[in-house]
């Protein structure tokens, strides 16, 4: 098997991300963009790519990290986030579940069938809140091709078709305080992201969250990897097969604000506040 040339591989990574940015107009001149930086390989690659593209696309960049409070795991990720942000000269703003909500994920993990349920709700809200307070135009996440098709198949299996409008490389701004998300790694397989980090000796946090095995996503991920192993190209075919769903009308989504925290919400009380109240009554 021919060894992989690092220079050619890096060019492939950059071209794939640049093409997504250009094809879907993810970045506009003078944009102020925040990167959701966990310290894992996907978010770190997103940061490195955007730093290289700052001059070409003429935008500002800042990074945001969230400490969910997972003992023996998140600390190393935060260190990797700080290391990469400092090395690249990008300001890093940090938030935490403990500071924002009064508890860590470890403290509430056993209250739910999967710790990923409260983690996803609180992490999304806090990332958006900090990004909105920073006045950014877009929030760049490290969602790769694998992440996207896993989410699609999970929603498909649950017949949750309303979530289809949330897929794609970029989401519209449907509320003044709801920062649109962009996904520069949208067409990059997770495996290639890992190869990039190892090949370039990048300081990233490779460990998986100790709670990830409890999620449906973990099972879907293993299934897709088996499919891809026996039939190369399966993942990309799935992505292409549902790409037409990104044309679904988004006008039907009505977003107001939570009467308790004032964050964007389609309900009178947002899911995060509902969970916080439930957690306070149970711990």
C-alpha positions in Angstrom: 0.0 0.0 0.0 1.4 3.4 -1.0 2.2 5.6 2.0 0.2 8.8 2.3 2.0 12.0 1.4 1.4 14.5 4.1 1.4 17.5 1.8 -1.1 16.0 -0.6 -3.3 14.8 2.2 -3.3 18.3 3.8 -4.2 19.8 0.4 -7.1 17.4 0.1 -8.4 18.3 3.6 -8.1 22.1 2.8 -9.7 21.7 -0.6 -12.7 19.7 0.7 -13.4 22.3 3.5 -12.8 25.3 1.2 -15.2 23.8 -1.5 -17.9 23.5 1.2 -17.4 27.0 2.4 -17.5 28.4 -1.2 -20.2 26.2 -2.6 -22.6 27.0 0.3 -21.4 30.5 1.0 -20.7 29.7 4.6 -18.5 32.8 5.2 -19.0 36.4 4.0 -16.5 39.3 4.1 -16.3 40.9 7.6 -18.0 38.0 9.3 -17.1 37.4 13.0 -17.0 33.7 13.5 -16.8 31.7 16.7 -15.4 28.1 16.7 -17.0 25.7 19.2 -13.6 24.3 20.4 -13.8 21.1 22.5 -10.2 20.1 22.1 -11.2 17.0 20.1 -9.8 16.3 16.6 -12.8 17.7 14.7 -13.1 21.1 16.4 -9.3 21.5 16.4 -9.2 20.8 12.7 -12.0 23.4 12.2 -10.0 26.0 14.1 -6.8 25.3 12.1 -8.6 25.4 8.8 -10.4 28.7 9.5 -7.2 30.3 10.8 -5.5 29.5 7.4 -8.6 30.9 5.5 -9.0 34.1 7.5 -7.1 36.3 5.1 -8.6 34.7 2.0 -12.2 35.0 3.1 -11.7 38.2 5.2 -13.3 37.3 8.6 -12.5 37.5 12.3 -12.2 34.4 14.5 -12.7 33.6 18.2 -13.0 30.3 20.0 -15.5 29.1 22.6 -15.0 26.1 24.9 -17.6 24.5 27.2 -16.7 22.5 30.3 -19.6 20.1 30.8 -18.0 18.7 34.0 -17.0 15.1 33.1 -14.3 14.0 35.6 -11.2 12.5 34.1 -12.2 13.5 30.6 -13.2 17.1 29.9 -10.1 18.6 31.6 -7.8 17.1 29.0 -10.0 18.5 26.2 -10.0 22.0 27.7 -6.1 21.9 27.9 -5.9 20.9 24.2 -8.3 23.7 23.3 -6.2 26.2 25.2 -3.0 24.9 23.7 -4.3 25.1 20.1 -5.9 28.5 20.5 -2.8 30.0 22.1 -0.5 28.5 19.4 -2.7 30.0 16.6 -3.2 33.3 18.4 -6.9 33.0 18.7 -8.8 34.3 21.8 -10.6 31.5 23.7 -13.7 32.2 25.8 -14.6 29.4 28.3 -18.0 28.5 29.8 -19.1 25.7 32.1 -22.3 23.8 33.1 -21.3 24.4 36.8 -21.1 28.1 36.4 -24.1 28.5 34.2 -26.5 25.9 35.6 -25.1 25.1 39.1 -24.3 21.5 38.4 -21.9 19.3 36.4 -22.9 16.6 33.9 -21.5 14.0 36.3 -23.9 15.1 38.9 -27.0 14.7 36.7 -25.9 11.9 34.4 -27.8 9.1 36.3 -31.1 11.0 36.1 -31.5 10.2 32.4 -31.3 7.1 30.3 -28.3 8.6 28.6 -26.2 11.5 29.8 -26.0 12.7 26.2 -29.6 14.0 26.6 -29.0 16.7 29.1 -25.5 17.3 27.7 -26.8 18.1 24.2 -29.5 20.4 25.5 -27.2 22.4 27.8 -24.2 22.4 25.5 -26.2 23.8 22.6 -27.8 26.5 24.7 -24.6 27.6 26.3 -22.6 27.7 23.1 -25.3 29.8 21.5 -25.6 32.1 24.5 -21.9 32.8 24.7 -21.6 33.2 20.9 -24.5 35.6 20.9 -23.0 37.7 23.7 -19.8 37.8 21.8 -21.7 39.3 18.8 -20.6 36.7 16.3 -22.3 36.2 13.0 -21.8 32.5 12.8 -20.8 29.5 15.0 -18.5 27.0 13.3 -18.8 23.5 14.6 -16.7 20.4 14.0 -19.5 18.3 12.6 -18.0 15.9 10.0 -19.7 13.7 7.4 -20.1 10.9 9.9 -21.8 13.1 12.4 -24.2 14.4 9.9 -25.4 11.1 8.5 -25.6 9.6 12.0 -27.9 12.5 13.1 -30.0 12.1 9.9 -30.5 8.4 10.4 -31.3 8.8 14.1 -34.0 11.4 13.2 -35.2 9.2 10.3 -35.6 6.2 12.7 -37.6 8.3 15.1 -39.7 9.8 12.3 -38.6 13.2 13.6 -38.9 14.9 10.2 -39.0 18.4 11.7 -35.3 18.0 12.5 -34.4 17.5 8.8 -34.4 21.3 8.3 -31.5 21.5 10.8 -29.2 19.4 8.6 -26.9 20.8 6.0 -23.6 22.8 6.0 -25.3 26.0 7.2 -28.4 27.0 9.1 -30.3 30.2 8.6 -30.7 32.8 11.4 -34.3 32.3 12.5 -34.0 34.4 15.6 -31.9 37.5 16.4 -30.2 35.7 19.3 -29.9 32.3 17.6 -26.5 32.2 16.0 -26.4 30.3 12.7 -24.1 27.3 12.6 -21.7 26.4 9.8 -20.0 23.1 9.3 -16.8 23.4 7.2 -16.0 19.6 7.7 -19.4 18.6 6.3 -17.9 16.4 3.6 -14.9 15.1 5.5 -15.1 11.6 6.9 -14.2 11.3 10.6 -11.4 8.8 9.7 -9.6 11.5 7.6 -9.9 14.0 10.4 -8.1 11.6 12.7 -5.4 10.9 10.1 -4.8 14.7 9.7 -4.3 15.1 13.5 -1.8 12.2 13.7 0.0 13.0 10.5 0.6 16.6 11.5 1.3 15.8 15.2 -1.5 18.1 16.4 -2.2 18.3 20.1 -5.8 17.0 20.3 -7.9 15.0 22.8 -8.6 11.7 21.3 -10.4 10.0 24.2 -14.1 9.3 23.8 -16.6 10.7 26.4 -17.2 7.9 29.0 -20.9 8.5 28.5 -21.0 8.1 24.8 -21.6 4.3 24.9 -25.1 5.0 26.3 -26.3 6.9 23.3 -28.1 5.8 20.2 -25.5 7.7 18.2 -22.8 5.2 19.3 -24.8 2.3 18.0 -25.6 4.0 14.7 -21.9 5.0 14.3 -20.8 1.3 14.7 -23.4 0.2 12.2 -22.3 2.7 9.6 -18.6 1.9 10.1 -19.4 -1.8 9.4 -21.3 -0.8 6.3 -18.5 1.4 5.1 -15.9 -1.3 5.8 -17.7 -3.8 3.5 -18.9 -1.2 0.9 -16.7 1.8 0.6 -18.6 5.0 -0.3 -21.7 4.1 1.7 -21.5 7.1 4.0 -21.1 9.6 1.2 -24.0 8.0 -0.7 -26.2 8.5 2.3 -25.2 12.1 2.6 -26.0 12.7 -1.1 -29.3 10.8 -0.8 -30.8 13.1 1.8 -29.1 16.4 0.7 -32.4 17.4 -1.0 -34.1 17.6 2.4 -32.1 20.8 3.0 -34.5 22.5 0.7 -37.3 22.0 3.2 -39.1 25.2 4.1 -37.8 26.7 7.3 -40.5 29.4 7.5 -42.8 27.1 9.5 -40.4 27.2 12.4 -41.6 29.9 14.8 -39.0 30.9 17.4 -39.8 33.2 20.3 -38.0 33.3 23.6 -38.1 31.5 26.9 -40.0 33.4 29.5 -37.5 32.2 32.2 -34.1 32.7 30.6 -35.0 34.8 27.5 -33.0 32.5 25.2 -34.5 31.6 21.8 -37.1 28.9 22.1 -40.1 27.5 20.2 -41.8 26.9 23.5 -42.8 29.3 26.4 -40.2 27.5 28.6 -37.1 26.2 26.8 -35.9 22.7 27.1 -32.9 23.7 29.1 -34.9 25.6 31.7 -37.4 22.7 31.9 -34.5 20.3 32.6 -32.9 22.6 35.1 -36.1 22.8 37.1 -36.5 19.0 36.9 -32.9 18.4 38.0 -33.2 20.8 41.0 -36.2 18.8 42.2 -34.3 15.5 41.9 -30.8 16.2 43.3 
